Amino acid sequence: MSSEVRVRFAPSPTGVLHIGGVRTALYNFLFAKKHGGKFILRIEDTDQARFVDGAEQYIKDSLAWCGIEIDEGTDQGGDYAPYKQSERKHIYKKYAQQMIDAGTAYYAFDTSEELDEMREALKKAKANSLNYNSITRNNMKNSLTLSSEEVNRRINSGEPYVIRIKVPAKEDIRLNDMIRGWVNVHSSTMDDKVLMKSDGMPTYHLANVVDDYLMKITHVIRGEEWLPSAPLHVLLYRYLGWEDSMPQFAHLPLLLKPDGNGKLSKRDAAKHGFPIFPMQWKVTEEDASLKGFKEEGYLSAAFVNFLALLGWNSGTENEIFSLEELIEAFTIERVSKAGAKFDIDKAIWFNQQYIRNLEISELASLLLDQTAKEGFNCDQQKAQAISALLQERIDFTHELLSKGKYFFEVPSTYVEKVVRKKWDDIARNVFNTFSNQLANADNMVAEGFQSKLELAVETHEVKVGMIMQILRVAITGESGGPDLMRVMEVLGTKEVADRIKKAINAFDQATNNE
């Protein structure tokens, strides 16, 4: 790259940040860092009617959780501040006026009722387009059809107006997209978009082009939904005299529903019970169902790895990438044109892989936080032992406690099916012998429990396999889990003996009542 790469993520603070927006931010960040450039966060809050309090901070918190560091922004500052469009309002009118003076934009005084009438008339005439364009503008109230005196009178009297771009009537507008190649749009399909609204605020189209130019943005990497607007932005660069310094465009593929049929939506997430937001968003009670990957127990590194591969691949068999490795491997050329199916099972798989690679001490710290909240006593040694046993058996970190609660609570229920099938006189005799052996023993390691159990089954001439499942149920309440001898080692001999005695009574009562 001949000049410093400068990219921007420019969300609107109008609500929760969709996973697609996070991916856009991630790809911008990876591209910038790959080329030693800058990642800028710009808040595009020109739509004041849809502004949601708290949304801007939510965006920043989400990026921080993902490890996406901002080089310039509302908090970091920078040479091109301010980075919030509502604070740049005074800038845009100058450029809109420049286009008015050059004849590439015009004032329009049409009311909403008059615009509706225009569209209804076009519908009745079965027109191909309902746009305000090179044909329809000649029949509307604007500075192209009104005299300059009338235009001035209306403006001076305070009559509301907007400023529209004057799209040429018959012209091919082209851009070379970094992902899609050449895109060609005929101007007859475009409309004269509003550049400045009647409240004096710019629309996205004008503001983002002006800001990208003034902030020296070199590459605009954004979602596919903005591809139809790209020709308009090319025109704006041309009309403002900036065509030679226009950034390169890259329009990212859509994130699709799990079946590939349509764009992934909030409704899909609610219907299927999976998250599509980085963090939980809860401004009202209605938002309680908007799950976040963070709160659902995903590690941020696993989430970022999963997200990076939704639409991009490294060209290798490798799927596990740290953020630093993603930066090294990322190229726009390997971003797909086709939409990427959202696969929550794959997200879970990534989380499993990252959990398995965590240091036991990290898992132990998470478990200690969980036990503290629940009021369970647990020291570092016990937390590490439990974490080591469960590391390969959990999908999410919060399952350290939910799947290991029997380490802290005596089972109150038992797997009924196993009790009915496995509890008999032989099992009861082995249980009594085993618990008696433990009653007078010091705390043992797993091998000690194994020796005592083998001695107990030999005494009653049975095989260990015959009583292992019912013994696990007696001690943990569950029919499956990690190495039972290791579990007993964590619990201690007295606790194991007491649980076996309790289970004998419970099992006898359950089978006698049948």
LUMFIVEX-762105 format. One record per residue (C-alpha): residue in one letter; x, y, z. Coordinates in steps of 0.1 Angstrom, whole numbers, padded with zeros to 4 digits, always signed. Last residue first. Example, Ala and Ser with C-alpha at 12.3 -4.5 7.8 and 13.67 -1.06 7.14 Angstrom:
2
s+0137-0011+0071 a+0123-0045+0078 
END
This chain:
514
e-0424-0500+0433 n-0422-0485+0468 n-0395-0510+0479 t-0373-0499+0450 a-0373-0462+0459 q-0369-0468+0496 d-0340-0492+0491 f-0324-0467+0467 a-0327-0438+0491 n-0314-0458+0521 i-0284-0470+0501 a-0279-0435+0487 k-0275-0420+0521 k-0249-0446+0530 i-0230-0440+0497 r-0231-0403+0503 d-0216-0406+0538 a-0188-0428+0525 v-0180-0404+0497 e-0179-0375+0521 k-0157-0393+0545 t-0132-0404+0518 g-0127-0370+0501 l-0148-0352+0475 v-0119-0344+0452 e-0106-0380+0453 m-0141-0393+0448 v-0143-0374+0415 r-0109-0387+0405 m-0122-0423+0411 l-0153-0415+0391 d-0134-0404+0360 p-0156-0377+0345 g-0194-0379+0341 g-0223-0402+0334 s-0253-0416+0353 e-0259-0387+0376 g-0267-0383+0413 t-0230-0377+0420 i-0221-0403+0446 a-0250-0428+0443 v-0254-0424+0406 r-0217-0431+0402 l-0220-0462+0423 i-0250-0473+0401 q-0228-0469+0371 m-0198-0487+0385 i-0217-0517+0400 m-0214-0544+0374 g-0182-0530+0359 v-0163-0538+0391 k-0169-0575+0387 v-0185-0596+0413 e-0172-0621+0439 h-0186-0604+0470 t-0152-0599+0486 e-0137-0593+0451 v-0162-0564+0447 a-0150-0547+0480 l-0113-0552+0473 e-0117-0537+0438 l-0134-0507+0454 k-0107-0502+0480 s-0080-0504+0453 q-0098-0479+0431 f-0103-0455+0460 g-0066-0456+0467 e-0057-0450+0430 a-0079-0419+0430 v-0060-0403+0459 m-0070-0410+0494 n-0083-0391+0524 d-0077-0412+0555 a-0095-0444+0560 n-0119-0454+0589 a-0152-0449+0571 l-0138-0458+0537 q-0137-0495+0543 n-0172-0494+0557 s-0184-0475+0526 f-0170-0502+0503 t-0184-0531+0523 n-0219-0515+0525 f-0218-0505+0488 v-0207-0540+0478 n-0236-0556+0498 r-0261-0532+0483 a-0249-0538+0448 i-0253-0576+0453 d-0287-0572+0469 d-0301-0552+0440 w-0300-0517+0424 k-0289-0518+0388 k-0321-0515+0367 r-0344-0496+0390 v-0316-0473+0402 v-0304-0467+0366 k-0339-0456+0354 e-0344-0434+0384 v-0313-0413+0379 y-0310-0399+0414 t-0323-0369+0433 s-0311-0350+0463 p-0274-0354+0454 v-0251-0340+0481 e-0240-0305+0471 f-0206-0290+0464 f-0189-0315+0440 y-0224-0325+0429 k-0227-0291+0413 g-0201-0300+0386 k-0223-0297+0355 s-0238-0264+0365 l-0206-0253+0382 l-0181-0257+0354 e-0211-0253+0330 h-0206-0215+0332 t-0175-0220+0311 f-0194-0233+0281 d-0192-0265+0260 i-0181-0287+0289 r-0167-0322+0291 e-0131-0319+0283 q-0124-0293+0310 l-0146-0311+0336 l-0120-0331+0354 a-0092-0305+0352 s-0117-0278+0364 i-0127-0299+0394 a-0090-0303+0405 q-0083-0266+0399 a-0113-0255+0419 k-0103-0279+0447 q-0068-0265+0449 q-0080-0229+0447 d-0105-0232+0475 c-0142-0238+0474 n-0170-0229+0498 f-0203-0225+0480 g-0223-0193+0483 e-0237-0193+0447 k-0219-0161+0437 a-0187-0174+0453 t-0191-0207+0435 q-0192-0190+0401 d-0162-0167+0408 l-0142-0197+0420 l-0152-0216+0388 l-0139-0188+0366 s-0106-0187+0386 a-0103-0225+0382 l-0108-0222+0345 e-0080-0198+0342 s-0058-0219+0365 i-0065-0249+0343 e-0049-0231+0314 l-0073-0228+0285 n-0068-0250+0254 r-0099-0272+0260 i-0120-0241+0265 y-0109-0228+0231 q-0118-0260+0214 q-0152-0262+0230 n-0159-0226+0221 f-0151-0234+0185 w-0174-0264+0185 i-0202-0242+0200 a-0199-0217+0172 k-0199-0246+0147 d-0232-0258+0162 i-0245-0223+0159 d-0241-0224+0121 f-0249-0191+0103 k-0247-0197+0066 a-0224-0173+0047 g-0236-0154+0017 a-0217-0157-0016 k-0190-0132-0027 s-0165-0149-0004 v-0136-0131+0013 r-0103-0146+0002 e-0093-0116-0018 i-0098-0093+0013 t-0068-0109+0029 f-0065-0121+0065 a-0037-0145+0075 e-0015-0122+0097 i-0044-0104+0113 l-0061-0138+0119 e-0029-0151+0135 e-0028-0122+0159 l-0065-0127+0168 s-0058-0163+0175 f-0067-0187+0147 i-0082-0222+0148 e-0096-0234+0115 n-0065-0247+0097 e-0071-0266+0065 t-0057-0238+0045 g-0070-0212+0021 s-0075-0188+0049 n-0112-0186+0047 w-0136-0157+0048 g-0174-0154+0048 l-0182-0166+0083 l-0147-0177+0092 a-0139-0144+0111 l-0170-0149+0132 f-0160-0183+0145 n-0125-0170+0155 v-0140-0139+0171 f-0165-0160+0191 a-0137-0184+0202 a-0115-0155+0213 s-0144-0139+0232 l-0151-0170+0251 y-0187-0181+0248 g-0208-0185+0279 e-0243-0174+0269 e-0236-0141+0285 k-0208-0133+0261 f-0226-0146+0230 g-0255-0123+0238 k-0292-0131+0240 l-0319-0108+0230 s-0347-0124+0251 a-0346-0097+0278 d-0352-0070+0252 e-0390-0068+0260 e-0381-0058+0295 t-0365-0027+0282 v-0329-0015+0277 k-0314-0050+0276 w-0288-0059+0251 q-0268-0090+0258 m-0234-0091+0243 p-0220-0101+0209 f-0255-0104+0193 i-0267-0133+0172 p-0275-0156+0202 f-0293-0190+0198 g-0328-0200+0209 h-0342-0211+0175 k-0371-0187+0173 a-0354-0158+0191 a-0323-0161+0169 d-0344-0163+0137 r-0364-0132+0148 k-0332-0112+0153 s-0325-0119+0117 l-0301-0139+0095 k-0307-0130+0058 g-0325-0154+0036 n-0327-0192+0030 g-0293-0205+0039 d-0308-0232+0062 p-0289-0217+0092 k-0301-0182+0082 l-0277-0161+0062 l-0249-0136+0070 l-0246-0114+0039 p-0215-0111+0019 l-0191-0081+0024 h-0189-0051+0001 a-0154-0039-0005 f-0148-0004-0018 q-0116+0014-0025 p-0115+0050-0013 m-0120+0080-0036 s-0089+0101-0039 d-0091+0108-0076 e-0129+0112-0075 w-0127+0140-0050 g-0141+0169-0070 l-0173+0171-0050 y-0194+0159-0079 r-0171+0129-0085 y-0170+0118-0049 l-0208+0122-0048 l-0213+0102-0080 v-0192+0073-0065 h-0214+0075-0034 l-0245+0072-0056 p-0229+0042-0073 a-0223+0026-0039 s-0258+0029-0026 p-0269-0005-0041 l-0239-0021-0025 w-0248-0009+0010 e-0267-0041+0019 e-0236-0060+0011 g-0220-0049+0043 r-0190-0026+0047 i-0153-0023+0039 v-0146+0013+0028 h-0108+0015+0021 t-0085+0046+0021 i-0103+0068+0047 k-0086+0102+0047 m-0107+0115+0076 l-0119+0144+0054 y-0128+0121+0025 d-0145+0095+0047 d-0164+0122+0065 v-0177+0138+0033 v-0187+0105+0019 n-0203+0093+0051 a-0222+0126+0057 l-0236+0128+0021 h-0250+0093+0019 y-0260+0090+0056 t-0283+0119+0054 p-0272+0153+0065 m-0290+0171+0093 g-0305+0205+0086 d-0340+0195+0100 s-0353+0195+0064 k-0329+0167+0055 m-0296+0173+0035 l-0285+0147+0009 v-0318+0134-0002 k-0315+0109-0030 d-0322+0117-0066 d-0332+0082-0076 m-0312+0055-0094 t-0324+0030-0121 s-0319+0056-0149 s-0283+0060-0137 h-0273+0027-0151 v-0253+0006-0127 n-0220-0013-0134 v-0201-0032-0107 w-0166-0044-0116 g-0151-0070-0093 r-0171-0085-0065 i-0147-0085-0036 m-0125-0055-0041 d-0153-0036-0058 n-0144-0018-0090 l-0169+0009-0095 r-0190+0019-0125 i-0218+0045-0132 d-0233+0041-0167 e-0250+0073-0177 k-0284+0084-0190 a-0303+0109-0168 p-0276+0122-0146 v-0284+0121-0108 k-0290+0156-0094 i-0285+0151-0056 r-0313+0163-0034 i-0313+0191-0008 v-0344+0192+0014 y-0368+0220+0021 p-0390+0234+0048 e-0404+0269+0043 g-0386+0294+0064 s-0398+0325+0045 n-0362+0331+0033 i-0361+0296+0017 r-0395+0300-0001 r-0386+0335-0013 n-0352+0324-0025 v-0367+0295-0045 e-0394+0318-0060 e-0368+0343-0071 s-0346+0316-0085 s-0375+0305-0106 l-0391+0271-0099 t-0386+0239-0119 l-0350+0230-0112 s-0351+0247-0077 n-0378+0222-0067 k-0415+0217-0067 m-0421+0186-0088 n-0429+0179-0124 n-0393+0180-0137 r-0382+0159-0108 t-0402+0129-0122 i-0379+0123-0152 s-0344+0127-0138 n-0354+0110-0106 y-0378+0109-0076 n-0383+0072-0079 l-0415+0052-0084 s-0399+0032-0113 n-0411+0010-0141 a-0443+0032-0144 k-0476+0015-0144 a-0494+0048-0150 k-0515+0042-0119 k-0484+0034-0099 l-0467+0066-0112 a-0497+0086-0101 e-0496+0070-0067 r-0459+0078-0064 m-0464+0114-0072 e-0493+0117-0048 d-0472+0103-0020 l-0445+0128-0028 e-0471+0156-0027 e-0483+0144+0007 s-0448+0143+0021 t-0443+0179+0010 d-0422+0189-0019 f-0398+0218-0014 a-0367+0204-0032 y-0334+0224-0034 y-0309+0212-0059 a-0277+0192-0064 t-0251+0188-0092 g-0256+0224-0104 a-0222+0236-0092 d-0236+0261-0068 i-0260+0234-0053 m-0230+0210-0051 q-0209+0235-0031 q-0240+0242-0010 a-0241+0205+0000 y-0204+0207+0007 k-0208+0236+0031 k-0239+0221+0047 y-0219+0191+0057 i-0194+0207+0081 h-0217+0224+0106 k-0233+0191+0115 r-0200+0176+0127 e-0210+0171+0163 s-0240+0150+0152 q-0216+0130+0131 k-0195+0117+0160 y-0158+0114+0154 p-0149+0150+0162 a-0121+0148+0155 y-0098+0143+0125 d-0064+0143+0141 g-0075+0118+0168 g-0097+0113+0198 q-0096+0081+0218 d-0131+0083+0233 t-0150+0095+0202 g-0127+0075+0179 e-0092+0069+0166 d-0071+0038+0171 i-0099+0015+0183 e-0089-0020+0195 i-0110-0049+0185 g-0104-0074+0213 c-0139-0089+0209 w-0150-0076+0244 a-0137-0041+0234 l-0158-0041+0203 s-0189-0051+0223 d-0183-0024+0249 k-0179+0003+0222 i-0211-0007+0205 y-0230-0009+0238 q-0217+0025+0247 e-0232+0039+0215 a-0265+0021+0221 g-0270+0035+0256 d-0297+0059+0246 v-0314+0049+0214 f-0314+0073+0184 r-0341+0066+0159 a-0354+0101+0154 q-0319+0115+0156 d-0309+0098+0123 t-0276+0117+0119 d-0259+0095+0146 e-0231+0080+0125 i-0206+0072+0153 r-0171+0069+0138 l-0147+0042+0150 i-0114+0043+0132 f-0090+0015+0126 k-0055+0026+0115 g-0030+0009+0093 g-0001-0015+0095 h-0013-0034+0065 k-0025-0065+0084 k-0037-0042+0112 a-0060-0023+0089 f-0074-0054+0072 l-0080-0072+0105 f-0098-0042+0120 n-0120-0037+0089 y-0128-0074+0089 l-0137-0073+0126 a-0159-0042+0123 t-0178-0058+0095 r-0181-0090+0115 v-0195-0070+0145 g-0220-0055+0122 g-0231-0089+0110 i-0234-0100+0146 h-0261-0073+0151 l-0253-0043+0173 v-0284-0035+0194 g-0301-0002+0190 t-0301+0030+0170 p-0265+0041+0177 s-0256+0041+0139 p-0224+0022+0131 a-0194+0036+0113 f-0165+0012+0113 r-0136+0030+0096 v-0105+0021+0076 r-0072+0039+0071 v-0043+0023+0053 e-0013+0045+0053 s-0002+0053+0017 s+0015+0033-0011 m+0000+0000+0000 
END
